[in-house]
Amino acid sequence: MTNFNFLTAHVGSVPHLEAGQLSTRLNDLLDVPAWPQLPRRSFRENMYVQYSPLLPAVYEDTAQEKVYFDTHGDITDALEAFYTPVVADDVKAFALRPEYAAGFFSMLETLRLTKGEWAKGQVTGPVSFGLTVTDQDLRASLYNELLADAIIKNMAMNARWQIRQLKSVRPNVILFLDEPYLAAFGSAFISLSREQTIAYLDEVFDAIHAEGGIAGIHCCANTDWSVLLATKVDILNLDAYGFIENLALYPAELRLFLDRGGSACWGIVPNNEQILNETPQGLADRLRNGIKLIVEKAAARGVTIKAEEFASRSLIAPACGLGSTSIEVADRVFEVLAETGNVLKRG
């Protein structure tokens, strides 16, 4: 089990248009720098577009700035072209492209020129991708069995490629699945079983582990945390600023997660203008109080969880990505994040 001791990390997206100076700043400020996603630089850096170029029958609509699957005709040839490198285990074929992920290559170069222990990558989770990116008839691609498998394989192979690249410059690599759509799990908006969801996520987690990476998952709103805790994930990342009390509803599942070595990445730093009203000490206290609540709620249900367990099993991050905020707010979030980490490390 890794001793994280409140290492600082971030989700990925930023409002900046350029990655060079930002990559250097993130590397200087944070314990676990993640490559920055730049959705305002180009629609191709959108989290649902930047991982899509190799998918079968995918169509990039530059006018509407979106991607979708065109399944009107026979897609057999497209599927064969996609699965050929999968079957050959050609991980390089699933590399990110500079025009879709400029921040990855900028951060990789920054890490290559500096010293450090950690790096973080991220890939859009298969559930969120498959429920957001549709076919030409607006049917979620996750409900097409052929496309669903391709989406999962695509994300797994890309995650493996990222880990190989990042491990060439840092010994310890964390790879997160970003799964915002899981906030709707259990509602009428998702026709997906618990077992299917776990299987889809675990296939990507297995790929991450096969490359020696640490697997994380980010969901930026409330969800059925028992589903995520039941997967093979190593790090659960949640919006602890807004929803930490909801995790307290799953003490037995959390206990099992901790027993198998699981850790938490607490999104305790707000990712919007609320940051202007917060202090590092206040956020550190807010997290400690949240953890205390989890411990107390667990005890009330006969489950023993100790607050001290979380010191070595905790990272901290912004509550969610920063792509929708201003550069000024994002810069302040990173500053407060680093300072809050220092407060928590001091105990």
N, C-alpha and C positions, 0 to 999 in steps of 0.2 A: 504494500500500500504506500502510495506517494505521500510525503508530508508537504502539503501545500501551504499551510500557515498563512492564509489570507493573501495569496499571490493575486496581483491585479491583472485583469485581462479585459478584452472588449468584444463586442458581438461581431462587428464587421463594417456595416454601412456607415458612411460619413457624408456630410454635405459638401465636402471639398471637391474641387475640380482637378486637382493635381496631387500626385501621390508622393513625389520625391521627398520634399521637406517634411511632409506629414509622416512618412515612414520612419524617418530619422527621429522625429519627435516622439512618436509612439514607442520606438525602441528605447529611447532615453527615459521615458516616463514610466513605462509599464513593465512588470515582471514577465508577462507573457504577451508579447506583441502579436497582434493578428494582422494579416494583410488587409488593407482597407478596400472596401467595395465603394465605387464612385458612381452611384446611379444618376447623379446630375451631370456627369461628364458625357454620358451616352446612354441611350436606352439599352444598349447591349450589356451594360453593367448592372442592369436590373437582375435581382436574384433568380428570376424565372427565365431569363434570357441567356445569362452568361454560361450556364451549364448545358445549353440546348443544342449547339451546332451539330453534334454527332448523332443525335437521336433520329430514328427512322421516320420518314414521312413528315418531318417537322418543316414548317414554313415560317419564315421570318417576314413579317409585314412591317416594312420600314415606315410606311405612311401612318399606320396606326400605332407603331412602336410596340409591337407585341409579337409573340410567337403562338402558333397553334399547329395541330396535327391535321394533315389533309389525308383522310382515309377513304375518299370517294372511290378511288381505283384500287387495283391490286397492289398491295404494298410488300409482296413477297420479296422482290429484289432489294427493297430498302431494308427489310429485316435481315436478309442475308448479309448485306454490306455491313450492317451494324454488328451482327453477332460474330462475324469472321474474326475481328480482333479480340472479342470477348473469349471465344473458344481458344484462340492462340495465346491467351493471357498476355496480350500486347498492351501493357499498361500505358506506354508512351502514346498510344493512339488516342488516349482520353485526356491529353494534356489541355490545360486552360490555354486560351489564345490571347495574346497581348491586347487585341482590339476589344476583347470582352472582359478582361481582368487585368488592367494596367497595374493596379495596386499590388497584385500578387508578385509580379516581376520586380516592381520597385522595392517591396519589402524583402524579397529574396536577396537582392543586391545589397541592401542595407545590412541584413543579417550576415551576409558573407564578409562584409568589411568590418564587422564589430564582433565583440565577444559576448557570450551569453549562454544560458542553459535551456531556454524555452522558446517555442514558437507555436502559434495557433493558426490553423486553417479552418475553413468552413465550406460546407456544401449544402445546397437546398435539400431538405428532406424529401423523400419520395412521396409521402402523403400530401404535403403541402403543394409540391410541384404538380402531382397528378390530379389534385382537386382544383387547382387554379388554372393550369394550362389545359384547354379543351380541344376537341376536334372542331371541324368546320361547322358542325351543327350545335356547338356549345355544350356538348356532352363531356363531362369530366373524363380526362384520359385515363384516370386510375380505374375506371369501370370497364375499360377495354383490356382484357386479360393480356393480349400481346403487347400493348403499349405499356401496361403497368410493369410487366417484367423488364422491359427495355429501360424504363425510367429507373427502376431499382438498380439494375446492372450498370447503367450509366453513372449514377451517383457513387456507387461502390468503387468503380474503376477510377473515377476522377479523384475520390478520396485517397485511394492508394497512390495515385500519381503525386498528389499534393504532399503526402507524407514522405515519399521518397525524396522529393525536392527539398522539403524543409529539413529532413534529417541530414542532408548534405551540409547544412550550415548550423544546425542546432541538435544536441543529443536527445532532447525531450520534445515530443510533438503531440499536441492535442488537436483533434479534428472534431469539430462540432457539426451536427445536423441542425439546420435551422428549420423549425417546424411550427410556424405561427398558426397554421390552419388547425392544429390539434386543439386549439382553444374551443373549437366547435364540436369536438368529439362527443358523441352521445346525443347530439341534437338531430333534428330532422334534416340538417344540411349535410350530414355524412352518413352514407349507407355502407358502413365498414365495421366489421366485427372487431372485438378486442383481440381475438386470435390473429386475424389478418394484419391488424396494425402492428402487433408485436413482431410477427414474422417479417413484415416488410422492413421494419427498423433494424431488426437483428441481422438481416442479411448485410446491411451496410456496416453495422457495428463489427460483425465478423471480419469484414474486409479491412476495416481500420486496425483491428487487433492483429490480423495476419501480417501487417506491415510494421508492427511494433508501436503503433500509435495508441494514444489514450482517447477513448470515445466519449464525446459529450453530446448533449441534446439541449437545444434552446427553444423554449416556448414562452412567448412574451405576455401571455395572459393566463387566466385561470383555466385549468383543464382537469380531467380525471387523472390525477398524478399516480394513481395505482397502476395505470397502464404503462406509463414510462418507467416507473420503479421496477416493473416486472420484466423489462427488457435486459439486454446485456450491457447497457450503458454504464460507463464509469463515473460520469459527472452529470448531475442534473442541474440545469441552469434555468432559473425562474426569476420573474419580476418580484423580487423580495420587497421592493419599496411599496408595491401595491397589493401583493397577494401572499405574503409569507404566512399569514394566518390560515390560508387554505391548505397548505401542506400539513398543518397540524391535524387535519381530518383523517390522515392516513398513517397513524403511528405504527401499526403492525407491519405495513408494507415498507415504511421507512426504516424500521428496525432490521428487517431482512436485507434491505439495500445496504445499510451500513455494515451489517455482518459479513457481507461478501466483498467489502472493501470500497463501497461507493462513497462518492464525495459530492459536495454541493458547490455550485457557483452562484453566489447570491447577487442578483441584480439590484443592489441596494442603492445605487446612485441614480437619481431620476435622469431621464434622457430628454428632458424638455426644459422650459423656462422655470420649472420648480427648483432647478439647481441653484438659481440665483438667491433662493431663500434658505438654502441648506448650508451647513458647515460640516467639515470632516468629522468633528467630534459628535455632532448631532446624528450623523448617519451611522457612525460606529455604535452609538448608543441604541439607535433604532434597530440595528441588526441584532445586537445582544438581547434586546427586549423581545424581538421576534423569536430568536432561538429559545429564550426562556419560556415563551408561550408554548412552543412546540414540546418542550420537555414537560411542562405542567399538564398539557392536554394528554400527552402520552401516559403520564403517571396516572391520571384520572381514569384511564382505560386499561390499567394494569400492564403497561408497556414501559420498560425502563430505557430511557435515552438520557444520556448525561450531556450537559452543555459543553463540558471539556472535550468531548469527542469531536466536536465540530471545529476546534482550532486547527488540528492537523488535516482536517478533511474539507476545508473551505477555501474557495477563491472568491473574489468579489469582482463585479463588473457593472456597467450601466444596466438599467432595467431592460433596455432593448437597444436596437440599432439607432444610429443618429442621422440616418439619411434624410429624414423629414424635418430636421431642425436647422437652425442657422449655424454658420461657422463659429460665430462668437459663443453660442451656447455649447456647441460641441467641444470647443477648446476648453471652456470652463469645466465641462463634465470630466474631461481627461485629467485636468489639474486636481479637481476635488477627489476623483477616483484614486489618484496616486497618494494624495495626502490621507485619505480615509484608510487606505491600506497600511500606511505607516502607523496610524493610530491603533489599528487592530493588532498589528504585529507586536506592538509594545505591550499589549495585554491590558 
